[in-house]
């Protein structure tokens, strides 16, 4: 197998959703497998928190998380894709968070996420009510 792009960039769910919307709206789109995959992926992504995210909120969140040096780029991406609303959810995202993060850093991360994605608490509350 040959590597096509050595420095491929990981996209967050919001960016994938935006790209799929462009694919769906393209006039060259034909019916078939691509249309089905695009439709089903969009249906899933529009049922997640990324539906109410914006380019600005994603960029701002990633920029504000950058100074927290113990977080890897992948962990920052996961924080955007699955924004935590409490320390337990944060522990599920950040590997060895008890050893790597101080309580102040945990609070700061949760504050950054809540400020940039205020719709998350409402989204998770609605999700809990469906169960």
Secondary structure as UniProt FT lines:
FT   TURN            6..7
FT   HELIX           13..25
FT   TURN            27..28
FT   HELIX           33..45
FT   TURN            46..47
FT   HELIX           49..52
FT   HELIX           55..66
FT   TURN            69..70
FT   HELIX           73..81
FT   HELIX           87..93
FT   TURN            95..96
FT   HELIX           97..100
FT   HELIX           103..116
FT   TURN            118..119
FT   HELIX           120..130
//
